[in-house]
Amino acid sequence: MVSTEKKAAEILRQGGVMLSESCPVCGYPLFKLKSGEVVCAEHGKVYIVRDEKEENKVKRDVILQSIEEQLLMLATTTLEELKKEPNDENSITQLLRYLDAIEKVSRIRTQSNS
């Protein structure tokens, strides 16, 4: 297991910048990556919000992303089942349901980010 200090050193070596803010969970310094993402060496990505409205938007985005990832995993599993039994109507129906749900979540994410 890589220590938090080693992770922090690696972030700095890759061009990250240590910020004056600290992680709200562990108190460790936060780092800004070249991509603009703010991360904690211990916990990964951290969201910095200014107010409750922005906090709710971030929470909604994280939840929708999590739902979409779960649906993609389920669709992948169902697709593997279909490869074994290509004519299984239940798997075909379930895959179509997952794809429909993925499309809806994606649409909601796009609308909430506009």
LUMFIRO-931709 format. One line per field, with one value per atom (N, C-alpha, C): residue in one letter; chain; atom name; y, z, x. Coordinates in steps of 0.2 Angstrom, whole numbers, m for minus. Layout:
# LUMFIRO-931709
resn	c(a, ...)
chain	c(A, ...)
name	c(CA, ...)
Y	c(Y, ...)
Z	c(Z, ...)
X	c(X, ...)
END
This chain:
# LUMFIRO-931709
resn	c(m, m, m, v, v, v, s, s, s, t, t, t, e, e, e, k, k, k, k, k, k, a, a, a, a, a, a, e, e, e, i, i, i, l, l, l, r, r, r, q, q, q, g, g, g, g, g, g, v, v, v, m, m, m, l, l, l, s, s, s, e, e, e, s, s, s, c, c, c, p, p, p, v, v, v, c, c, c, g, g, g, y, y, y, p, p, p, l, l, l, f, f, f, k, k, k, l, l, l, k, k, k, s, s, s, g, g, g, e, e, e, v, v, v, v, v, v, c, c, c, a, a, a, e, e, e, h, h, h, g, g, g, k, k, k, v, v, v, y, y, y, i, i, i, v, v, v, r, r, r, d, d, d, e, e, e, k, k, k, e, e, e, e, e, e, n, n, n, k, k, k, v, v, v, k, k, k, r, r, r, d, d, d, v, v, v, i, i, i, l, l, l, q, q, q, s, s, s, i, i, i, e, e, e, e, e, e, q, q, q, l, l, l, l, l, l, m, m, m, l, l, l, a, a, a, t, t, t, t, t, t, t, t, t, l, l, l, e, e, e, e, e, e, l, l, l, k, k, k, k, k, k, e, e, e, p, p, p, n, n, n, d, d, d, e, e, e, n, n, n, s, s, s, i, i, i, t, t, t, q, q, q, l, l, l, l, l, l, r, r, r, y, y, y, l, l, l, d, d, d, a, a, a, i, i, i, e, e, e, k, k, k, v, v, v, s, s, s, r, r, r, i, i, i, r, r, r, t, t, t, q, q, q, s, s, s, n, n, n, s, s, s)
chain	c(A, A, A, A, A, A, A, A, A, A, A, A, A, A, A, A, A, A, A, A, A, A, A, A, A, A, A, A, A, A, A, A, A, A, A, A, A, A, A, A, A, A, A, A, A, A, A, A, A, A, A, A, A, A, A, A, A, A, A, A, A, A, A, A, A, A, A, A, A, A, A, A, A, A, A, A, A, A, A, A, A, A, A, A, A, A, A, A, A, A, A, A, A, A, A, A, A, A, A, A, A, A, A, A, A, A, A, A, A, A, A, A, A, A, A, A, A, A, A, A, A, A, A, A, A, A, A, A, A, A, A, A, A, A, A, A, A, A, A, A, A, A, A, A, A, A, A, A, A, A, A, A, A, A, A, A, A, A, A, A, A, A, A, A, A, A, A, A, A, A, A, A, A, A, A, A, A, A, A, A, A, A, A, A, A, A, A, A, A, A, A, A, A, A, A, A, A, A, A, A, A, A, A, A, A, A, A, A, A, A, A, A, A, A, A, A, A, A, A, A, A, A, A, A, A, A, A, A, A, A, A, A, A, A, A, A, A, A, A, A, A, A, A, A, A, A, A, A, A, A, A, A, A, A, A, A, A, A, A, A, A, A, A, A, A, A, A, A, A, A, A, A, A, A, A, A, A, A, A, A, A, A, A, A, A, A, A, A, A, A, A, A, A, A, A, A, A, A, A, A, A, A, A, A, A, A, A, A, A, A, A, A, A, A, A, A, A, A, A, A, A, A, A, A, A, A, A, A, A, A, A, A, A, A, A, A, A, A, A, A, A, A)
name	c(N, CA, C, N, CA, C, N, CA, C, N, CA, C, N, CA, C, N, CA, C, N, CA, C, N, CA, C, N, CA, C, N, CA, C, N, CA, C, N, CA, C, N, CA, C, N, CA, C, N, CA, C, N, CA, C, N, CA, C, N, CA, C, N, CA, C, N, CA, C, N, CA, C, N, CA, C, N, CA, C, N, CA, C, N, CA, C, N, CA, C, N, CA, C, N, CA, C, N, CA, C, N, CA, C, N, CA, C, N, CA, C, N, CA, C, N, CA, C, N, CA, C, N, CA, C, N, CA, C, N, CA, C, N, CA, C, N, CA, C, N, CA, C, N, CA, C, N, CA, C, N, CA, C, N, CA, C, N, CA, C, N, CA, C, N, CA, C, N, CA, C, N, CA, C, N, CA, C, N, CA, C, N, CA, C, N, CA, C, N, CA, C, N, CA, C, N, CA, C, N, CA, C, N, CA, C, N, CA, C, N, CA, C, N, CA, C, N, CA, C, N, CA, C, N, CA, C, N, CA, C, N, CA, C, N, CA, C, N, CA, C, N, CA, C, N, CA, C, N, CA, C, N, CA, C, N, CA, C, N, CA, C, N, CA, C, N, CA, C, N, CA, C, N, CA, C, N, CA, C, N, CA, C, N, CA, C, N, CA, C, N, CA, C, N, CA, C, N, CA, C, N, CA, C, N, CA, C, N, CA, C, N, CA, C, N, CA, C, N, CA, C, N, CA, C, N, CA, C, N, CA, C, N, CA, C, N, CA, C, N, CA, C, N, CA, C, N, CA, C, N, CA, C, N, CA, C, N, CA, C, N, CA, C, N, CA, C, N, CA, C, N, CA, C, N, CA, C, N, CA, C, N, CA, C, N, CA, C, N, CA, C, N, CA, C, N, CA, C)
Y	c(m6, 0, 6, 11, 17, 22, 25, 30, 36, 40, 46, 51, 51, 55, 54, 47, 46, 48, 47, 49, 57, 60, 68, 70, 66, 68, 66, 61, 59, 65, 67, 72, 79, 80, 86, 85, 79, 77, 78, 76, 77, 84, 89, 96, 98, 94, 97, 102, 106, 112, 111, 111, 111, 117, 116, 122, 123, 129, 131, 128, 125, 122, 115, 112, 105, 101, 95, 90, 90, 91, 91, 85, 79, 73, 71, 72, 70, 76, 82, 88, 88, 83, 83, 89, 92, 97, 94, 99, 97, 99, 96, 98, 99, 104, 105, 102, 98, 94, 99, 97, 101, 101, 96, 96, 101, 104, 108, 105, 98, 94, 96, 96, 97, 90, 87, 81, 80, 76, 74, 68, 68, 62, 56, 57, 51, 49, 53, 52, 52, 55, 56, 63, 63, 69, 73, 79, 83, 89, 90, 96, 101, 107, 113, 117, 118, 122, 128, 133, 140, 141, 137, 138, 131, 131, 125, 124, 129, 127, 124, 126, 123, 116, 115, 108, 103, 106, 101, 99, 104, 102, 97, 98, 93, 86, 86, 80, 76, 80, 77, 74, 78, 76, 69, 69, 63, 57, 58, 53, 50, 55, 53, 49, 51, 48, 41, 40, 33, 29, 31, 28, 25, 30, 28, 23, 23, 18, 11, 11, 5, 2, 6, 4, 1, 4, 2, m5, m6, m13, m18, m16, m21, m23, m18, m19, m23, m22, m26, m34, m35, m41, m45, m41, m44, m45, m41, m42, m49, m50, m56, m62, m62, m67, m68, m63, m63, m66, m65, m69, m76, m79, m86, m89, m85, m87, m81, m80, m75, m74, m79, m78, m78, m77, m76, m69, m70, m64, m60, m63, m59, m55, m58, m54, m48, m49, m44, m38, m40, m35, m31, m35, m32, m27, m29, m25, m18, m19, m13, m8, m11, m7, m3, m7, m3, 2, 1, 6, 12, 11, 16, 20, 17, 20, 24, 21, 25, 31, 31, 37, 42, 40, 45, 48, 45, 47, 52, 50, 54, 61, 61, 67, 71, 68, 72, 76, 72, 75, 81, 80, 85, 91, 90, 96, 99, 96, 99, 102, 101, 104, 110, 112, 117, 124)
Z	c(0, 0, 0, m4, m5, 1, 4, 9, 6, 10, 8, 7, 10, 9, 2, 0, m6, m12, m11, m16, m17, m11, m11, m15, m14, m17, m25, m27, m34, m37, m34, m36, m38, m33, m34, m40, m40, m46, m53, m53, m59, m61, m57, m58, m54, m49, m45, m41, m38, m34, m27, m21, m15, m13, m11, m10, m2, m1, 7, 10, 6, 9, 11, 16, 18, 17, 16, 15, 21, 20, 25, 29, 26, 29, 34, 31, 35, 37, 34, 36, 32, 28, 24, 19, 17, 12, 5, 2, m5, m10, m16, m22, m28, m32, m38, m44, m48, m53, m59, m64, m70, m74, m73, m76, m73, m67, m63, m58, m58, m52, m46, m40, m34, m30, m28, m25, m18, m14, m8, m9, m7, m8, m5, 1, 4, 1, m1, m3, m10, m14, m21, m22, m27, m29, m24, m23, m18, m21, m19, m22, m17, m20, m16, m18, m13, m15, m11, m14, m10, m6, m8, m5, m5, m2, m2, m9, m13, m20, m24, m23, m27, m24, m18, m14, m17, m17, m20, m27, m31, m38, m39, m35, m35, m32, m27, m25, m30, m33, m39, m44, m46, m52, m49, m43, m41, m41, m38, m38, m45, m50, m56, m60, m59, m61, m58, m52, m49, m52, m53, m56, m63, m67, m73, m74, m69, m69, m67, m62, m60, m66, m69, m75, m81, m82, m87, m85, m78, m76, m77, m75, m76, m84, m88, m95, m98, m95, m97, m95, m89, m87, m91, m93, m97, m104, m106, m113, m113, m108, m107, m107, m104, m104, m111, m114, m121, m126, m125, m129, m128, m122, m121, m124, m123, m125, m129, m136, m140, m141, m140, m141, m134, m129, m122, m122, m123, m123, m117, m111, m105, m104, m107, m107, m112, m117, m122, m119, m116, m113, m108, m104, m98, m101, m106, m109, m112, m115, m118, m112, m106, m101, m98, m97, m95, m100, m106, m111, m111, m110, m109, m103, m97, m91, m92, m95, m96, m100, m105, m109, m105, m101, m97, m92, m89, m84, m87, m93, m97, m99, m101, m103, m97, m91, m85, m83, m83, m82, m86, m93, m98, m96, m95, m93, m87, m82, m75, m76, m81, m81, m86, m89, m94, m90)
X	c(4, 0, 4, 3, 7, 4, 9, 7, 5, 1, m2, 4, 9, 15, 18, 19, 21, 17, 10, 5, 6, 7, 7, 13, 19, 25, 25, 21, 20, 16, 11, 6, 11, 15, 19, 24, 27, 32, 28, 22, 18, 16, 18, 16, 10, 8, 2, 5, 0, 2, m2, 2, m2, m5, m12, m16, m16, m18, m19, m25, m29, m35, m33, m37, m36, m42, m41, m47, m52, m58, m63, m64, m61, m62, m56, m50, m44, m39, m40, m36, m30, m28, m22, m23, m17, m17, m20, m24, m27, m22, m22, m18, m22, m19, m23, m18, m22, m18, m18, m14, m13, m20, m24, m31, m36, m34, m38, m42, m42, m45, m42, m46, m43, m44, m38, m38, m35, m36, m33, m29, m23, m18, m21, m25, m28, m34, m39, m46, m47, m43, m44, m48, m52, m55, m59, m59, m62, m66, m72, m76, m76, m74, m74, m80, m85, m91, m91, m95, m95, m102, m107, m113, m117, m123, m127, m130, m131, m134, m129, m122, m117, m116, m116, m115, m121, m127, m132, m131, m128, m127, m121, m116, m111, m113, m117, m120, m124, m129, m133, m128, m123, m119, m115, m113, m110, m114, m120, m125, m127, m128, m130, m124, m118, m112, m112, m113, m113, m118, m124, m130, m128, m125, m123, m118, m113, m108, m111, m115, m119, m123, m126, m130, m126, m120, m115, m112, m111, m109, m114, m120, m126, m127, m126, m127, m122, m115, m110, m111, m113, m114, m120, m125, m131, m128, m124, m121, m117, m113, m109, m114, m120, m124, m127, m128, m131, m126, m120, m115, m115, m117, m118, m124, m129, m136, m139, m137, m139, m147, m151, m158, m162, m159, m162, m166, m173, m177, m177, m176, m176, m169, m164, m158, m158, m161, m162, m166, m172, m176, m173, m169, m165, m160, m156, m151, m154, m160, m164, m166, m168, m170, m164, m158, m152, m150, m150, m148, m153, m159, m164, m163, m161, m160, m153, m148, m142, m143, m147, m149, m152, m157, m161, m156, m152, m147, m142, m140, m135, m139, m145, m149, m150, m151, m152, m146, m140, m133, m132, m133, m132, m136, m143, m147, m145, m143, m141, m135, m131, m124, m125, m130, m131, m133)
END
